[in-house]
Each structure stands twice: as C-alpha cells, then as structure tokens.
Amino acid sequence: MIRVAEETAGDWWEVEALYDLCFAPGRTALSSYRLRDGVPPVAELCLTARDAEGILAAAIRYWPIRVGEAEALLLGPVAVHPTRQGEGLGGLLIRNSLARAEALGVARVMLVGDAPYYARFGFSRLTGVEMPPPTNPDRVLGIELRPGAWAGIVGSVTRARPDRAQTA
C-alpha cells in the first residue's frame, strides 16, 4: 500500500536525502537548479509516496518558471528509492501531480528528461524553448494541460519572479 500526500515542511530533508541518493553528487549544479534558486516550489504539486510503514519511497517537485513571457511549471526532480524502482511509483507521482496541476488550472508543464520515458505521460520535445546551457535540447520536453497551451511559446527559460505566485 502506497500513500501519496503533499510534501510537508517536515518531509523536506528526507526528500533531499532521497534526491542525493538517486542523483549524481553534482545535481545542484545542473541548469534546472539555477531556475529554482530563491523560488519556492509549488507546494500543492510537491508530492511524496510512502509505504505502509511510512518509509519514503518516491518524491516529485514542481517549480514556477517563465518561457519567454509565458508562465509555466518545471517538473522535477522526480525520484524513486533504488529499492522501490520498477514498481511504477514514478509514474504514479507524475500522473497524480499532472492531474492536480490540471485541476489547479495550470496550462503547461515542462521538464528536462528522457523523451521515451516521459512520452508515456504525454510529454513531447519542445522546439524554440531554450534551457540554460549545457542542456541538451532533445531533452527539453513539455505537455499541454490546456489545449494549445504551448502554441507560440518560445524563448529562454528563466526563473520565476519570487515575489509573484504563479500557476502557469
């Protein structure tokens, strides 16, 4: 039995430890992390998955960003504990969080990731959307939660203004 819930302030360091375990030690040097500096995550979409004993099995976070002049959300990171991989927990969190985002009125979400994996959730390559270097453009993916939401959206991906609440 897996329980999905919004990440709480008390979960923060445990989630960070999971990300440290699942990703390379230099993960915070990636360009996507520069977009998160000084910007709070979208709390309603940051989720944890815990087993019946309350052990953290997976986590996902979202961050407000801008693409050109348009608001969007950046999905990531999403991580599954190595002992729980292959159980579909990453997919569970992605589907659950995207449904929550859509219910909140979010129009568009993007991420940097493996296209074959994320295509199963509806993500496809974004053209004309430029992540800070050294991001591989083939890994810049997006999904429309509102039909046509990515139409005409091009430009550099930049940090959201920390003083503005955004729902993309």
PyMOL commands that set and color helices and strands:
alter all, ss='L'
color gray80, all
select helices_A, chain A and resi 9-22+27-29+31-34+43-45+82-84+89-103+115-119+137-139
alter helices_A, ss='H'
color red, helices_A
select strands_A, chain A and resi 3-6+47-50+56-67+70-80+108-112+124-125+129-130+140-144+155-159
alter strands_A, ss='S'
color yellow, strands_A
deselect
rebuild
show_as cartoon
